Amino acid sequence: MKEKEIETRVDPRVRRTRKLLIEAFMGLMKEQRFSSITIQNIAVRAGVNRATFYTHFEDKHELLNTLVRGGS
């Protein structure tokens, strides 16, 4: 299955949460170095808990890779 096909079938709440995490991460990247950003920083900025972050991404490196690939 193509990534776009999978993406359109994802629950809207999942897409919204992933978008919040990505936006939080991008905001933090404007303020601090990648190495200084923690999962807790991202979660707090996105308004979710750390467990929710880990539901969507393995770590901040995967989040960065998703962002670079243009995924959501």
C-alpha positions as CSV (number, residue, x, y, z in Angstrom):
1,M,0.0,0.0,0.0
2,K,1.3,3.5,-0.8
3,E,2.0,5.9,2.0
4,K,-0.6,8.4,0.8
5,E,-3.3,5.6,0.8
6,I,-2.4,4.7,4.4
7,E,-2.3,8.3,5.4
8,T,-5.9,9.0,4.2
9,R,-7.2,6.1,6.2
10,V,-5.5,7.2,9.5
11,D,-7.9,8.3,12.2
12,P,-8.2,12.2,12.2
13,R,-7.2,12.3,15.9
14,V,-3.9,10.5,15.1
15,R,-3.2,12.9,12.2
16,R,-3.9,15.9,14.6
17,T,-1.6,14.6,17.3
18,R,1.2,13.9,14.9
19,K,0.7,17.4,13.4
20,L,0.9,18.9,17.0
21,L,4.1,16.9,17.7
22,I,5.7,18.0,14.4
23,E,4.8,21.6,14.9
24,A,6.1,21.6,18.5
25,F,9.4,20.0,17.3
26,M,9.8,22.6,14.5
27,G,9.2,25.4,17.0
28,L,11.8,24.1,19.3
29,M,14.3,23.6,16.5
30,K,14.0,27.4,15.9
31,E,14.9,28.1,19.5
32,Q,17.5,25.4,20.4
33,R,19.9,22.9,19.0
34,F,18.7,19.5,18.1
35,S,20.9,17.9,20.8
36,S,19.2,20.0,23.5
37,I,15.6,19.1,22.6
38,T,14.1,16.4,24.8
39,I,11.0,14.3,24.2
40,Q,9.6,16.0,27.3
41,N,10.1,19.4,25.7
42,I,8.3,18.3,22.5
43,A,5.4,16.7,24.4
44,V,4.9,19.7,26.7
45,R,4.9,22.1,23.7
46,A,2.5,19.9,21.8
47,G,0.2,19.5,24.9
48,V,0.5,15.8,25.1
49,N,2.2,13.4,27.5
50,R,5.5,11.5,26.7
51,A,3.6,8.2,26.3
52,T,1.6,9.8,23.5
53,F,4.9,10.9,21.8
54,Y,6.2,7.4,21.9
55,T,2.9,6.1,20.4
56,H,3.7,8.1,17.3
57,F,7.5,8.2,17.1
58,E,10.3,6.0,18.4
59,D,12.5,9.0,19.3
60,K,13.3,12.5,18.2
61,H,15.5,11.2,15.3
62,E,12.5,9.4,13.8
63,L,10.4,12.6,14.2
64,L,13.2,14.5,12.4
65,N,13.3,11.9,9.6
66,T,9.5,12.1,9.2
67,L,9.8,15.9,8.9
68,V,12.6,15.7,6.4
69,R,10.7,13.2,4.3
70,G,7.7,15.5,4.3
71,G,5.5,13.0,6.2
72,S,3.0,13.7,8.8
